[in-house]
Amino acid sequence: MKHYLQSAMNYVARTRPFETTVFLTSSCNFRCDHCFYWNELNRKEELTLEEFRLLAQSMPTLERFQFTGGEPFLRKDIDEIIAEFYRCSRPMYITIPTNGYLTNTIIEKTESIMKMAPDCFVNISLQLNDLGEKRDESVKVKGSFDHLVNTARELNILKTKFPNLGLTVICIQTAANQHRVRQIYDFAQDEFEVDNFAYSVVRGNPKKPDVKNIDPRIYHQMCNHLLESYKEKSADSKIPLYRLFLTNRELVYDYTYRTLVQDSYQIKCYAGILRAVILENGDVYPCEILMEHGDEYSLGNLRDFDMDFMRLWKSEKRKEITRRIAEQKCFCTHGCDMMVNTMFNKKFPFLVMRKLIS
């Protein structure tokens, strides 16, 4: 109940983020065609464990954290870092996306995280953009698909020990895989026993630019199929507040489809107000899409603020950038931003009420 009251207060005051994405590392063992961060990978400017500790201590209570990379499980102290953020911010949700290659490390570190965050729903999200050799080709690593399958099986075993552990498959529609997304979904459901299938479209400036030539109709058809599947499984879902999640997911799909078709602004963006992105070198941005503009949209570097997040967050520069985002009616199709934008849209409470009544 405490978290729900804090979320409601945050909706009114807008003094802190609802969700924060933290890049733990830029190191990656894959070279994915669709990667928007490919030009920044394997930099050597990462925050130290002690800097992450100081950062965690400066964070307010937040509802959601996403710890990403690079490949976050390449960071050997990933469990220690996440434990600090959990201890200081007590989030309801933690998501860790991974390419699934380092099976033993992923299982070992996930078990450690679960023991240190017993009251949090921890979601391990496996990236699955294709099957078999096609997956290996798209990430430039032979055997990647087999490693991912092994990781999913081991995570399902671990889920029997920790009821607050969830398994998600992330599938990003690209020009290369869009005619197989239904097949990928069916495989994930049949073989992985996933709690959630996170479906979105390629974003930013990917390593292979032509993968952005996607068909919005395929996206729309797949979203309708997913919504029907979610509704059928709603009674068995272990995801907290599942009906709220489902209503929000429906809005995300709708607004994303409209944006794809019309290539225009659809909904107010709360990047830099209710969402923040912290890079592995301490740079802070309102979102991942605007990172490509460099200093123009940088909120600052945490090292210049003694690793004090709220000092940076209260700065005039952040306020100026969020005003600019609003004036320019910035828009994108990034799922994480769209989720926050729809959840905090003025219409959302009424839509939730209508769904619950129906």
C-alpha positions, -999 to 999 in steps of 0.1 A, spaced: 0 0 0 29 23 8 42 21 -28 7 28 -43 3 59 -21 38 71 -31 30 65 -68 -2 85 -65 17 114 -48 44 112 -75 17 115 -101 6 148 -86 40 163 -76 62 150 -104 93 155 -82 110 122 -90 110 95 -117 86 66 -117 111 44 -135 148 46 -141 170 26 -165 205 21 -153 232 10 -177 256 -12 -156 281 -17 -184 287 -10 -220 305 -43 -225 287 -68 -247 296 -102 -262 270 -98 -291 269 -76 -322 232 -74 -328 220 -59 -361 191 -41 -344 212 -26 -315 207 12 -310 237 14 -287 263 -4 -309 285 27 -314 289 31 -276 297 -5 -267 328 -16 -248 338 18 -235 360 18 -204 345 46 -184 322 27 -162 311 37 -127 329 18 -99 310 -3 -74 316 24 -48 302 51 -72 271 29 -77 267 26 -40 268 64 -36 243 68 -64 219 42 -49 221 60 -16 210 93 -33 180 77 -51 145 83 -39 119 55 -35 111 44 -70 86 19 -84 106 4 -112 143 -1 -121 157 -16 -153 194 -27 -151 208 -30 -186 239 -27 -208 256 -39 -230 252 -73 -215 245 -66 -178 256 -100 -166 291 -93 -178 293 -70 -148 307 -93 -121 293 -72 -93 258 -70 -108 242 -86 -77 260 -63 -53 249 -32 -73 213 -42 -76 212 -51 -39 223 -15 -30 195 0 -52 170 -24 -37 180 -16 -1 179 22 -7 149 26 -31 127 -5 -23 113 -8 -59 83 -30 -66 98 -41 -100 133 -49 -112 139 -59 -148 172 -72 -162 173 -77 -199 200 -102 -211 210 -120 -243 210 -152 -223 244 -165 -234 261 -167 -200 239 -194 -185 259 -202 -153 266 -166 -145 229 -156 -151 216 -183 -128 242 -177 -101 237 -139 -100 199 -141 -103 197 -164 -73 219 -140 -54 197 -111 -63 165 -130 -54 179 -137 -19 188 -100 -14 155 -86 -28 128 -109 -13 99 -83 -16 105 -73 -52 92 -88 -84 124 -95 -104 120 -100 -141 147 -116 -162 141 -107 -198 156 -128 -225 162 -112 -259 148 -135 -286 145 -119 -320 148 -151 -341 151 -188 -338 180 -213 -344 207 -203 -368 189 -171 -378 193 -159 -343 230 -167 -343 234 -148 -376 216 -117 -363 237 -114 -332 270 -126 -348 276 -154 -322 275 -191 -331 255 -212 -306 238 -182 -291 203 -197 -296 213 -230 -278 227 -210 -249 195 -190 -246 174 -221 -245 195 -235 -217 193 -203 -198 155 -203 -201 152 -238 -188 175 -231 -158 155 -199 -150 123 -219 -150 138 -243 -125 149 -213 -104 113 -199 -105 101 -229 -85 123 -217 -57 115 -180 -59 78 -172 -66 87 -135 -71 109 -143 -101 95 -138 -136 107 -148 -170 100 -125 -200 110 -129 -236 117 -97 -254 110 -97 -292 118 -66 -313 102 -65 -347 126 -57 -374 125 -60 -412 145 -92 -409 123 -111 -385 88 -95 -389 74 -124 -410 84 -149 -382 72 -130 -351 42 -153 -346 65 -183 -348 89 -168 -323 60 -161 -299 47 -197 -302 81 -211 -295 85 -189 -264 51 -200 -251 56 -237 -258 93 -240 -248 100 -213 -222 68 -211 -201 72 -173 -201 53 -150 -178 54 -122 -203 61 -117 -240 74 -81 -244 69 -71 -281 81 -38 -296 96 -24 -327 132 -15 -335 142 19 -323 170 46 -326 197 42 -351 205 5 -353 238 -10 -365 221 -23 -396 199 6 -407 176 -14 -431 162 -34 -402 140 -3 -395 119 -9 -427 91 -26 -408 55 -32 -418 31 -15 -392 3 -40 -402 23 -69 -390 29 -51 -357 -9 -44 -354 -19 -80 -361 6 -94 -337 -5 -70 -309 -41 -81 -313 -30 -117 -311 -10 -110 -279 -38 -92 -262 -62 -121 -268 -35 -144 -254 -29 -122 -223 -67 -121 -215 -69 -159 -217 -41 -163 -192 -50 -134 -169 -63 -157 -141 -29 -176 -139 -5 -146 -142 20 -141 -115 27 -105 -126 16 -81 -98 -14 -59 -107 -19 -79 -139 -52 -62 -150 -35 -28 -147 -6 -41 -166 -29 -55 -193 -48 -22 -197 -16 -3 -200 -2 -28 -225 -33 -23 -247 -28 14 -248 10 11 -255 2 -11 -285 -25 13 -298 -4 45 -295 27 28 -309 7 16 -340 -7 51 -345 28 66 -343 42 41 -368 14 47 -393 12 85 -389 48 92 -380 35 120 -357 30 131 -321 2 111 -303 6 115 -266 24 137 -240 60 124 -232 72 123 -196 108 116 -204 129 136 -179 99 140 -156 88 105 -147 116 85 -164 154 88 -164 183 70 -180 216 66 -163 245 55 -185 274 34 -173 297 64 -173 274 85 -151 258 106 -179 220 111 -173 194 115 -201 157 119 -201 154 88 -224 174 64 -246 162 79 -279 176 114 -271 210 100 -261 221 102 -298 220 140 -296 248 140 -270 252 171 -249 221 188 -264 198 166 -242 222 155 -215 210 163 -180 246 162 -167 271 137 -154 266 123 -119 303 125 -112 299 163 -114 272 161 -87 292 138 -63 270 109 -74 239 126 -60 210 119 -83 185 142 -67 209 171 -69 211 166 -106 174 159 -110 165 193 -93 188 212 -117 175 240 -140 190 222 -169 167 192 -165 137 215 -162 148 234 -194 152 201 -213 118 187 -203 102 220 -213 119 217 -247 106 181 -251 71 193 -244 73 223 -267 87 202 -296 61 175 -290 88 148 -291 76 113 -300 89 78 -305 79 42 -303 102 30 -275 81 7 -253 96 18 -219 88 54 -226 54 46 -241 45 26 -210 51 55 -187 34 80 -211 2 59 -212 1 50 -175 3 87 -165 -20 100 -192 -50 118 -178 -74 93 -194 -57 62 -180 -76 60 -146 -109 62 -165 -98 35 -189 -88 12 -161 -121 17 -143 -140 9 -175 -119 -22 -180 -124 -34 -144 -162 -29 -146 -164 -47 -179 
